[in-house]
């Protein structure tokens, strides 16, 4: 997440104690920074109302983003003006430790905003950008019980009334999109049409008279989205000849922002390739006893063939797998199992926040098997959604089988650790409890920290014995996937990696099934730099834990350490190290 949050009356109530404390005991520089940061946040949320809603600030629930060229020009000018104000805080500025960290986080994110508006210019070529307003903006008003239907439905009406303007802006802005982005937008738009016609009803049914009054607009909006989908198919798709590859110059710049690090693309690739070899050895060493168990008559020559042993064991484990009809039930069962394990092993404090496993909404599909949708830090309803995606309806039975062999019963356990317990759900629940004089860390969360924590917990759970060696195999396989993702990310966007080269890397070096590899090839073309955050983030978390162990010696307490790491929100790991004195 790059933007989301608020600074209004509700926030003032939530953080009043911290703000008063900063005024009473902070320096003039602290007060000046806090005012600047809060002014910028207020401006940002007015500019991006859907993301304000996502964070739980509902003051702008009746609005949609203005994607016009004029609005973007103003946003760029405002960002540059604000950056100049931040430059006024020199090295001698007297700031608290927390504000010092938030100043640096804010500078990086303002710089990214300027880079995005000046160089990336997503609104000019990426149709997926507009889905935030065309579908997700409505979903955000329906999904969580943050207010009564009578309060939410009028804002739903106003957002639907604003959708034609967003469609007009999309048509005016989009020129030569990459084909894969347009095709994905078309698929998602079909889901958006269905959501407007059917997905709003759970909310509307609770206010029958308002539902009746809204019905004409509801159908008008669905028709508008259908017509937009047709435009994507007949107008944009034929001229979707844009390059999905970012190129080295932009990738290098974007990577620095994504990682909040000066780690070069060359060093990242060097680390990934070295870790690939080391992890292949580790998975073989885990597979060998299982191979002897499942294949007791294997000859000695086979036992020494690392890839053959690993592949055979993974194939054997893949025989136990869910399908489209059982994946959600399995995930629900595993969430309970993993939660009980974390508590029993005393690994980290488990939050008392609701977690619901759901089928992924159709308009959100096409970029990953699952995601964790946590409430914003200002949201009244703290329910988290662990969404699982069934396979596309047009997939062949063979491809579906391949997909679920990848996401077999043991892999679902590792995936649940990553997305839910004690991964994203737990970490973001802790993060939402963090309070500071500003909302900088609530809005500008570090993807590297967030994804790194989730991958780190996969290893932590496996080390603690969760699921035995079978789940350890999947954890190491997922680690190989994380490494391959970083190699893919860079190679596709800077070195013209072909589809076959990408599939070979994932299937031959990462032991992935064909269905997963094909899906990742698509995802890697739809995004850039994000796939690198998992590898670097996990590396940072593991290195930080080793530093803490070395410092504490025999007194090291894993739960105390994990709780401490999670106590600062979701900043880049380098700031967590600083705040922990590591």
C-alpha positions, 0 to 999 in steps of 0.5 A: 500500500502506498497511500491510505489514511486520514487526519480528522475528528476521529483521528484526533480522538484516537491519538489525542493523548499522543498529540498532547504529549508531543506538544507538552514535551516535544521540541518546536521542530517536532511540532512543526513536522507534525503539522506539516505531516498532518497537512500533507496527509489531509491533502493526500486523502482528499485526493485519493478518497478510495484509499481514505475509505480503505484506511477507515476514514469515511469523510470522503466516502461520497467521492472518487479520484479525479484522474484528469490531467489537470488534477495530476498536474496539481498533485505533482506541483503540491508534492514538489512544494511539500518536498521543499518544506521537508527539506527545511529539516536539516541534519541538526533538526531536533526531532524525537526518535519517532518523528525522525523516522517518520520524517525520513519515511515521508520524504521517501514517499513524497519522492516516490509520488513525484517519480510516479507522476513524472515518470511512471504515469500509470494512468496513461497506460495501465487500465487496472488503475481505474478499477480502484474507483470503478469496482473497489470503491463500492466494495469498500462501502459494502464489505465491512460493517463500519456504519448502518446501511442508511449511512452507507447507501447514500455514499454508494449512490454518490460513488455510482453517480461519479463512475461515468466521469471516471470511465470518461477519464480512463478513455481519455488517458489510456493510450497504448497499454500492454496487452496483458494489462488490458486483458486482465482489466477486461476480465476484472470488469466482468466481475465488476458488472456482476458485483454491482448487480449482485454484490451490493444486495447484502447491504441494500436488502437491509434497507428495502426502500433505499434499495428500491430507490437505488435500483435504476442507478444500480442497473445504469451503473452496471450497463456503464461498466458493460459498455466500458468493458466493450470499449476495452475489448474493441478500442483499447485492446487492438491498440494495446501494443505497449511494453509491459517491461519497465526498463532498467532505468525506471526499474532501478529507481522504483526498486529503491522506493519499493525496498526503502534501500540503496541495495543495487539491482546487481547486488539483489540478483547476486544474493538471490542466485546464491540463496537459490543454490543454498535453498535447493540444498536445504530442500533436498536435505529435508526431502531425503528422509521422506523419499526413503519413507515413501520410496523404500526400494530406491537405489543409491544412485537415485538418492544422490540425485538432488532434483530427482529426490526433491521432485519425487517427494513434492509430487507425492505430497501434491497428491493430497490437495483441495479443489474449487469446492473445498479450498475455502473450507480447508483454509478455514480449518487450517487457520484454527490449526495454525492459531492453536499452534502459535499459542501453544508454542508461545511464538508471538502475541495473538490479537483478538481480532476477527478473521474471516475466510472468503471466496475472492471477489471476481473483480479482484481476481487474476493476480494471485491465489490469495490475499489478506484484506486487513481493516485500515488502522482507523476502521471501526470494524476490525474484521480481516478477510483471508480471500482465496481464489478458485481457478478460472472457469475457462481452465481445463481440468488438467490445468486445474489439477496442476494448480491444486497440486501446487496448492496441496494440503501441505502448501495451503498450511504454509500459505495460511501461515503467510496470509493469516496466522502468524503472517499478514493478519497478525502483523497488520493487526499489531500494526493497526494498534500502533499510535504516533503523533502523525499517521505517517506509518499508518499510511506509508506502510513498507511493503518490504517489511509487511511481505518480509514478515509473512515469509519470515513467519513461514520459516519460524513456524517450520522451525517450530515443527508446524506440520512436520517435514511435509510442511517444511518441504512446502516452506522451502519450496515457497522460499524458492518461489520467493527467490525465483520471484526476485530473479523474475522481477528483475530479469523480465523488466530489465533483461527481456526474459522470455516466457519460456525462460521464466517457466523454466526457472520456476518449474525446473529450479523452483519445482513449481507446477505448470499452473502456478508458473503460468499464473506467476508469469502473468503477475510478473508482467502486471507488476514491477519491483513488488515481487522483489519485496518478499525476498529482501524483506524476509532476508532483512527480518532473518538478519535482524533476528540473528542480530537480536539473538547475538545481542541477547545471548542466552536470554533471547526470548523469541516471543518478546523479540517478535512482539517488539518488532511488531510494536512500531507499525510497518516501517522499513526494517532499517528503522526497526533496527534503529528503534530496537538499538540493533 
